[in-house]
Amino acid sequence: MPAWYQWQGRDLVLALHAQPGAAQDRLDGCHGERLKIRISARPANGRANARLLQYPASLFDVPPRQVELLSGQGSRQKRVSIQEPEALPDEI
């Protein structure tokens, strides 16, 4: 099992390395023990963190309210919880 994710009951916790201001939202493989995620929003006024929660919601086909930023509000190193996803998507 990769170090960047773990199941906590029915919830999935992802350890992410976020890169804001990218050309498009996408996953970009491993970055050490984290999954690198590129986010198109700039890190101003919370926009990058908001987009960081929307993008995984679309990948896991869950409503955005089921994705929560657990840690890393002002950092590139973040932990995100996804409540009750069906499974890991093929893109991961």
N, C-alpha and C positions, 0 to 999 in steps of 0.2 A: 504494500500500500504506500503510495507517495506520502511524503511528510507534510505536504501542503493541504491535506484535507483529513478530517476525522468526523466520524458520526458520533453524535451525542444524543442517544435515544433515536428519535425520528428526525432530528435536525442535523444538518450538515454544516460544519464550520470550516471555512476556507482561510488559509494564511496567504495573503496576497502581497505582491509588490506592485504598487500602482504607479503608472506613468501618465499623468494628466497632459492635456494639450496635444494628444496624438492626432494624426490625420483621420483615424476612424477607431471605433471601439472594437477591440479584439483581444483574444487570449494569445500570449506569445511564449508559451512553454515555461519551463522551470527557470527560476532565478534563485539559485541556492536551494533552500528548503521551502521556497514560496512559489506560487503560481504568478507569473507576470501577467498583468492585465493593463492594456493601453486604453485610456479613456479620452474621448474627444473633447470633453469640457475642460476649460482652464480652471486652475485652483484659486478662483476668486469668489468670494461671497458664498462659499459652500457648494458651488456648482459641480465641481469634480466629485465630491463625496455623494451628492445627490445622483449623479449619473452612474457612479460606482454601484449604487444600489439598484438602479433601474436595469442596467445591462445584465447582471446575473439573473435578475427576475425573468428577463426575456429568454435567457439561455436555459433556465430550469423550468420554464413555463409555469411560473407561480406569480401571484399578484405582488407588486412591489412592497406592499405592507408586510409580506412574509420574509423580507430581507432586511437585516439589521446590522449596522456597523457596531461591532463590539469594542474595537480599539483602533487607535491610529488616526484619530480625527484630523490632526495636523501633520501627519507623517506619511511617507510612501509605504511604510510597513503597516498593513492593516489586517484585521481579522473581521470576517463577515459571517453571519449566521443565516442560513436559509432554512426556514421552517417547513418541514415535511415535504421535501422534493421527492418526486417519484424515483429518480435515479440520476446518476451522472450523465450529462448529455454527451453525445458522440464527439463534440468539438474538444472535449477535455481529454 
